[in-house]
Amino acid sequence: MWGSPPRIFFVEGGQDSGLSHGAPMALCWKARNGRNCMKAARINRFGGPEVITIDEIPDPVPAPDQVLIDVHASAVNPADWKGREGFYKDAAWYVLPHIPGRDFSGVIRAVGAAVEGFDVGEEVFGVTDQGQEGAYATTLVMNPTIIANKPRNLSHAESAAICLGTLTAMVSLEGTAKLKKGETVLIHGGAGGVGAMAVQLARRIGAHVIATARASNADYVRSLGAERVIDYQSEDIATIGPVCDVVFDMVGGQDQRKLCSVLKPGGRLAWISRGPKDFKAPDHVTVLRPDVKRGRQHLDRIAALAEAGEIKPPAITTLPLEKAAEAQEMLKHRKVPGKIVLTML
Ligand SMILES: NC(=O)c1ccc[n+]([C@@H]2O[C@H](COP(=O)([O-])OP(=O)(O)OC[C@H]3O[C@@H](n4cnc5c(N)ncnc54)[C@H](OP(=O)(O)O)[C@@H]3O)[C@@H](O)[C@H]2O)c1
């Protein structure tokens, strides 16, 4: 039975009480209070990568209907550096100091009294709920209805790397855009964390896949299944003409106007990165915004597809948790294709 059940991480004494990276660890919270500590990368104020510190703070306390997970790997997402720069500063859930991190893989350390279906020691993966983060840490509490057993054939780093990307691509292409066999889809951002999984899922559906990527990522995107790759830095996407049934836009901005011109009449534009504020799609285009809800059903399907070899993890670069700041900068500036994953153990 658990004691008092705060859902979110609490920090003794607020923002300044955690020990910063490089500070002596002798005053670990456990030593002073007899409770286990976790290591976490925290954003202490909005700004550049320098605002991230590696802190030792008390483990989160799960409620009776939650599980406590030892995180082995946590994927780095654009939301993490955007949040650090203040993108979510008006959101009630984004409280400083803040632990970022959405998708993870790890092992259940403890199970609340009201939890059914999971046991201590099970390897699980998942994505934190909308409005919850915290996976840049060695310990995480989760609602068990939105975690699943990780794919048996994948490592923790690979499982963390396919989680949010595949979930987002699945909801967007299948649930929202309803991409069908024989249709042509443009995946705008094919080398990214979501794009790599979108290219694979679109091929699996039986669609013809055109993808955009910088030239150095073209072979990688082809290896995922794209039939044609457009170098967005030297080619104009509009020159392909109105040949697509679906566009999946992971880039947003001004490109969204141009993307409409590659859609056939009745074409669908599904976007997960916002276009210009004043953007109005032409009448021949249906604009769709996927709602990427978390749920075990999708995760079980992702695990099954991975185990059957029907999807493979994206290219992965791993860094230790202590290098969270460097990892975010690498992702922001697209230094590597696919996903960057922080490893904890
Ligand atoms: N639920 C949601 O709504 C949801 C979920 C996940 C992600 N997102 C958002 O979706 C976006 C993509 O996420 P991600 O994880 O895939 O990001 P990512 O791993 O950083 O990938 C970004 C992709 O964008 C491409 N790119 C960058 N600038 C471009 C340009 N000017 N033209 C064409 N392509 C360009 C990159 O191509 P190269 O690497 O080849 O340069 C890369 O493929 C982010 O904005 C993220 O916040 C939303």
The ligand as an SDF file (V2000), in Angstrom:
LIG
                    3D

 48 52  0  0  0  0  0  0  0  0999 V2000
    1.1130   14.8770  -31.1650 N   0  0  0  0  0  0  0  0  0  0  0  0
    1.7150   15.7340  -31.9200 C   0  0  0  0  0  0  0  0  0  0  0  0
    1.0880   16.6080  -32.4020 O   0  0  0  0  0  0  0  0  0  0  0  0
    3.1770   15.5890  -32.1940 C   0  0  0  0  0  0  0  0  0  0  0  0
    3.8400   14.4180  -31.8490 C   0  0  0  0  0  0  0  0  0  0  0  0
    5.1850   14.2970  -32.1600 C   0  0  0  0  0  0  0  0  0  0  0  0
    5.8350   15.3550  -32.7910 C   0  0  0  0  0  0  0  0  0  0  0  0
    5.1600   16.4900  -33.0770 N   0  0  0  0  0  0  0  0  0  0  0  0
    5.8200   17.6120  -33.7750 C   0  0  0  0  0  0  0  0  0  0  0  0
    6.1160   17.1480  -35.0810 O   0  0  0  0  0  0  0  0  0  0  0  0
    7.3340   17.7030  -35.5330 C   0  0  0  0  0  0  0  0  0  0  0  0
    8.2880   16.5890  -35.9750 C   0  0  0  0  0  0  0  0  0  0  0  0
    8.6200   15.7780  -34.8610 O   0  0  0  0  0  0  0  0  0  0  0  0
    9.8480   14.7820  -34.9520 P   0  0  0  0  0  0  0  0  0  0  0  0
    9.9610   14.1070  -33.6490 O   0  0  0  0  0  0  0  0  0  0  0  0
    9.7610   13.9610  -36.1750 O   0  0  0  0  0  0  0  0  0  0  0  0
   11.0430   15.8430  -35.1250 O   0  0  0  0  0  0  0  0  0  0  0  0
   12.5570   15.6110  -35.5810 P   0  0  0  0  0  0  0  0  0  0  0  0
   12.9760   14.2210  -35.2440 O   0  0  0  0  0  0  0  0  0  0  0  0
   13.3440   16.7450  -35.0570 O   0  0  0  0  0  0  0  0  0  0  0  0
   12.4870   15.6980  -37.1670 O   0  0  0  0  0  0  0  0  0  0  0  0
   12.2550   16.9130  -37.8140 C   0  0  0  0  0  0  0  0  0  0  0  0
   12.1510   16.6070  -39.3070 C   0  0  0  0  0  0  0  0  0  0  0  0
   11.8710   17.8170  -40.0030 O   0  0  0  0  0  0  0  0  0  0  0  0
   12.7050   17.8710  -41.1560 C   0  0  0  0  0  0  0  0  0  0  0  0
   12.8960   19.2710  -41.5230 N   0  0  0  0  0  0  0  0  0  0  0  0
   13.4010   20.2700  -40.7790 C   0  0  0  0  0  0  0  0  0  0  0  0
   13.3420   21.4300  -41.4800 N   0  0  0  0  0  0  0  0  0  0  0  0
   12.7750   21.1320  -42.6770 C   0  0  0  0  0  0  0  0  0  0  0  0
   12.4180   21.8830  -43.8170 C   0  0  0  0  0  0  0  0  0  0  0  0
   12.6290   23.1980  -43.8840 N   0  0  0  0  0  0  0  0  0  0  0  0
   11.8450   21.2410  -44.8500 N   0  0  0  0  0  0  0  0  0  0  0  0
   11.6130   19.9160  -44.8070 C   0  0  0  0  0  0  0  0  0  0  0  0
   11.9310   19.1360  -43.7440 N   0  0  0  0  0  0  0  0  0  0  0  0
   12.4950   19.7470  -42.6890 C   0  0  0  0  0  0  0  0  0  0  0  0
   13.9770   17.1770  -40.7620 C   0  0  0  0  0  0  0  0  0  0  0  0
   14.6510   16.7290  -41.9280 O   0  0  0  0  0  0  0  0  0  0  0  0
   16.2420   16.4490  -41.9760 P   0  0  0  0  0  0  0  0  0  0  0  0
   16.5990   15.7240  -40.7260 O   0  0  0  0  0  0  0  0  0  0  0  0
   16.4120   15.6100  -43.1980 O   0  0  0  0  0  0  0  0  0  0  0  0
   16.8550   17.7960  -42.0530 O   0  0  0  0  0  0  0  0  0  0  0  0
   13.4090   16.0260  -39.9160 C   0  0  0  0  0  0  0  0  0  0  0  0
   13.0330   14.9790  -40.7470 O   0  0  0  0  0  0  0  0  0  0  0  0
    7.8530   18.5560  -34.3970 C   0  0  0  0  0  0  0  0  0  0  0  0
    7.4610   19.8910  -34.6230 O   0  0  0  0  0  0  0  0  0  0  0  0
    7.1460   18.0020  -33.1800 C   0  0  0  0  0  0  0  0  0  0  0  0
    7.0080   18.9530  -32.1550 O   0  0  0  0  0  0  0  0  0  0  0  0
    3.8400   16.6250  -32.8080 C   0  0  0  0  0  0  0  0  0  0  0  0
  1  2  1  0
  2  3  2  0
  2  4  1  0
  4  5  1  0
  4 48  2  0
  5  6  2  0
  6  7  1  0
  7  8  2  0
  8  9  1  0
  8 48  1  0
  9 10  1  0
  9 46  1  0
 10 11  1  0
 11 12  1  0
 11 44  1  0
 12 13  1  0
 13 14  1  0
 14 15  2  0
 14 16  1  0
 14 17  1  0
 17 18  1  0
 18 19  2  0
 18 20  1  0
 18 21  1  0
 21 22  1  0
 22 23  1  0
 23 24  1  0
 23 42  1  0
 24 25  1  0
 25 26  1  0
 25 36  1  0
 26 27  1  0
 26 35  1  0
 27 28  2  0
 28 29  1  0
 29 30  1  0
 29 35  2  0
 30 31  1  0
 30 32  2  0
 32 33  1  0
 33 34  2  0
 34 35  1  0
 36 37  1  0
 36 42  1  0
 37 38  1  0
 38 39  2  0
 38 40  1  0
 38 41  1  0
 42 43  1  0
 44 45  1  0
 44 46  1  0
 46 47  1  0
M  CHG  2   8   1  16  -1
M  END
$$$$
